[in-house]
């Protein structure tokens, strides 16, 4: 118990002594947490793909792990309702390892009795009459016990088989080991690769695609966060789960997958990295070359960066510009800031495209199977959709 403070160790020892003196009937883990109805991992990720567990959706996904565990990595759309808090989980785990399972269960039940009414009331409030899928780390005692208690309270609950650990294993296998086939949109910055992906999602949703930038809330470059100021940048695990959920809806009945359309990205997107199996598919993919005039690119960059002069967007671009000082020198950065402050966004956009992006982000040579003009995004998306059908 060396991780506890002296006061915490003494309090836990007093609790153990008190429980022993009361000579309470001991319960095994199987008695405290009997077998309950299960939810399989495949059914879970089908539900996630369909959006069943989103806020206001027809079902609730409940994570009963500690707040610390949930903050590190939770399932998409899950709500955290800890059956043991951080300190309680740590104490029970130590007792399980250093003393006995029976004592650990007894202490866990003591913690539960103190929070039972609040836990059940909050769970009922969150469920609001909806069915509940519930999980812990391994699909073990915590989720089994919680499922049992909620079912006794009248809720419709199933325990996720394998828990968070098995979910992560499936995600890892898909993104690190499985073979994928991609077709890659390539072109200069501002040519509309992202706009084409978005148009395909609207007008041609059957076209398989994976949007790395949307999953990362980042567009790779120094200005990559500017388009996503309304979202937090996810951690690597959440990024991978978002990619996994983009892929899964296109799984065929035999378990295979079609060719996916992606955007030409670098391996690193902000602080995140494209997982190995997806990266291999990306670098070996044939290309669709997206072209348009500088005028069209300037208009697109202005719109994406400045949002018609929105003060928050303008401040974000101005801040990011300074990060290029060591590459371009103080004079060039000062000139760009002057353009931004004067509201001359077209001039700034043209200059940064020609003198930064086009010089630093060379197009990757590869096999080009189609060229499209993104001046007309719906038309370009339609051409790509036809190619993907072939």
N, C-alpha and C positions, 0 to 999 in steps of 0.2 A: 504493500500500500504506500510505497514511497512517493507516488505521484500526488498524494493528498497532503494537505497542510497538517500540522500537529492537531489543530482543533478538529479537522475533519476526521482524522484517524481516531481520535478519542471519542468523537460522536458516534462513529460507526461501531467501535468496540462496545460502547454503552448499549447501542441498539441490539447488537448480537447477544450481549449478556441478558438484556431484557427479554428478548424473544425466547432464549433458552430457559429463563426462570419461569416464564408463563407456561412452559411445557405445551405449547400449541400442537395440535395434531399435524404431523408433517405430511406434505403433499409432494408427490413426484411431479416432474414436468408433464408427464402424460395425463395425470389427474387434473392438474391446474389448466392444462391446455390440450383438451382432447381433439381428436381429428375433426376437421370441419370441411365444408364444401370448397372445392378448389377452382381456380381460374388458371388455365394454361397460358404459357408465354405467347403462343401463336395467336390465341384469342385476344390477349392483351394488346399486341402490336397492331392487330387488325382494328381494334377499337381506337387506338391512338391515331392510326391513319385516317379513320373516319371522323375523328374529332369528338368522340363520345364523351371524353373526360374534360373537355374544355370548360371554362367557367360558364355556367348556365346550361351545360350540355345535359344529356339524358342520364348520365351516370357520374359517380364520384370516384376518383382515385385517391386513396388515403395512405399516406406514408407515416407509419407509427415509430420510425426510428427517432433517435435523439436529434435536437436542433443542429448540433455540430455535424452529424452525419449528413443530414439533409442539405445543409449549406454547401457541403463539398460536392454532392452529386445526388440529385433526386430524379425520378422519372419525369418525363415531360407531362405537364398539366396536373401534377400531383399536388395535394395539399398536405402539409405536415401537421400531425396531431400526435405528439410524442406520448407513448405509454410509459416511458422512463426518460427523465431529462438527462442532460450530459453527466452530471455528478452521480445520479442514481445508476445509470447504465454502467459507468466506470466501476462503481462499488460492487454491483452485482457480478460484473465480469471478473473482477479480482477474486471475489469469494468463490466463484465457480472454479477458477483455475487453482487457487491456493488452498481452498478448504474442501468444500463439497458442493455437488449440485443441489442437494437437499437444502443446505443453508442458503445458497444463492436464491433458490426458489422462494424460500420462506421470507427472505428480506425483500425480494421483488414484490411478493404479495402484500407485504407491509406497506411498501411505497404505493402500491395500487390502491389499497383501501383508503389512503389519504386523498386520492384524486378521483376515485371512481365516479362519483356523482357529476363532477365537472366534466370529466372525459366523456361520459355517456351523453350528457346534455349537449356538449359541443359537437360531438359526432352526429347526433340527431339533427342539430341545426344545420350542419354542413351538408348532410345527405338530403334533407328536405324532401323525404319520401322517395328518393332515387336509389337504385341499387348501388352497392359499394364494392369496389375492388380494393383490397387492403394488402399491404406488403411491408416487410422489414428487409434486413440485409440478405439473409439466406433463405427466407421462407420457413423460419424455425419458430422458436417458442414465443417470441414477442408478437408476431403476426397471427399465429395460431390462437394464442390466448386472447388477443384483442378481438379477433373475428368471433370467437366463442362468446365473449362478453357482450358484444354488440348484437349478436343473434339472439342471446337471452333477453336483450332489451327490445327485441322486436324489429331490428333492422335487417334488411336483405343484404347479406355480406358474403363475399367469397375471398379466400386467401390465395394470393398469387404464388403459384408453384415456383420454387427456386429464388423468389425475391429479386431484389436489386442486383445481386451478384450474377444470377443467371441471365438477366436482361443485358448486363454489361458484357457477358461472355458472348451473347448472340451478336451484339453490336460490333464487338471487337472482331469476331470471326468474319463478319460481312465486310468490314472496312479495312481489315489488315491482311486477310488471307484469301478471300474470294476473288475470282477473276471477273472483271467487268469490261464492257465495250462502250466507248464513248465516241461521239462526233463533236468536234470542238469549234466553237465560234472564235475566230481570231480577227484582229483588226486594231487600228490605232485607237488610243484613248479618245473617248467622246464619239466613237463611230456608232454607238447604239447597241452594243451586244446585250447589255442588261435590258434595254427597252424591248428588244426582240424576245428575250426570255419571258418578260412580263406579258407581252402581247400574245405569245403562244399559250401562256397559262389562261388568259382570258378567252381567246378565240379558238384555240386548238388544244384543249386540256388533255386529250388523249395522247399527245406527243410526250414521250418520256423525257424528262429533263432533271438535272440536278443543279441547283443554284447555290454555289459555294458562298457568294457574297451575302445572300439573304440569310443563310445559316450562321454566318460569322458576324453579321451586323457590321461589316467592314468591306471596303472595296479595294483592299490591298495596298494602295499607294499612301503617301504621306497624308493625303486628304481623304483617306479611306473611311474615316468615321464621320465625315461631314454629311454624308447622305443618310446617316443612321443616328442622328442626335436624339431621336425619340426612343431609342432602344439601348439597353446595356449590352456591352460586348460579352458574350458568354465565355465560360471556361471551356477547356478542351473537351471534356466529357459531354457537356451539353451541346457543343458544336457537332460532335460526332453523332449524338442521338438525333439531332435535327436532320443531318444528312441521311441517316438510316431511315428516318420516317419519310423522307422525300423519295427514297428508292423503293420501299416496300409496297406501295400501292400498285406498282407495275409488275409485281411478281405473278408469273403465269401459273396455271393450274398444275403444271409439272414441276414447279419450283424454279424454273429458269427465268431469266430476265432479258428484255430487249436491249437494243442500243440506246444509250442515253445521250441527250444533247447537253453540253456543258459550255462554260465560258473559259477562255484561255486565262489561266491564273498562274501566279507564282506559287511555289510550294508553301510559302508562309503568307498567311493573311492576317495582318496585325500581329497579335501574339499567338495566333493559332497556326496549326499545321494541317494540311490536307493529309488524311491517313494514307498509308503506303499503297494499298490496293487501288484506291481511287486515283492516287497520283500516278501510278503506273499506267492506268487507263487513260488519264489525261495527256501524258507526254507521248503516248504511242498512238493517239487518235488522229485520224484524217481531219482535215480542216474545212470549214466554211468561212470564206474570206468576206468580211463585212466592210463595205466602203461607203464613203460619202464625202462631200466637199468640206473644206475647212470652215466655211460659213455655217453649215449645218452642225458641225462639231462644236463650234463656238457657242451657238445658240443652246445646244444641249448641256454643255458644261455650265454656262451661265444659269440655266434653269435648275440644274441639280445642285450647284454650289450655293447660289444666292437666293433662290426662291423669291424672286422679285424684290430683293432688297430687305428680306426679313432680318432684323437686327441680330438675332441669335445666330443665324447662318453666316451672316457677314463677319461677325466677331470670331466665329470658329475658323473660317477661311483665313482671316487676318492672322490669327494665332498660329495656324499650321504653316503659313508662308515662312515664318521666321525659322522654322526647322531646316530650311534649305540654305541658310546663310553660308554654312561651311562648304556647300557645293557650288554656289553661284556668286558668293561675295556680298558684302554689305550694300554696295551701290545698286545692284539688281534688286535685292529684296526691298530696299528703300523705295525704289521706283514702283514696284508692285504694290506696296502698301499705300503709296500715294494714289495710285489708280483706284484701289479699293475704297479708300477714304473719300475720293471724289465721286464714287458711284459709277466709275467708268468700267463696268464689269465686262463688257464685250472686249475691250482692249486688253484687260488683264487676262481674260480667258484665251484669247488668241495668242498672246505672248507666252503664256505658260504651256500651251499646247505645243507650239513650235520650238521654244527654247528650253523646255524641260522634258515633257512627256515624249515627244517624238525623238529626242536625242537619247533618252535613257531607257525607253521601253521598246526596243526593237522587236519587230514581229518575228515569231518563231518559224523557221523554214519547215515545210512539211508538205504532205500531199493534199492539194486543194481539190475538193470534189464539187464545189459550188461557189460562185461569187454572187453576192446580193448587194443592192444599194439601199442603205437604211434611211435615205431621205424620205422614203415611203415605208414606214415600219410595218403596217399591216400587210402590204404586198410582200415585203421581205419575209415576214413570218409565214405567209401562205406558201411561198416557194420552198421554204425549209420544211414545212409540214408535209408537202408533197414528196420531197426527197425522203423524209423519214418513213413514209408509208411504203416506199419501194422495197 
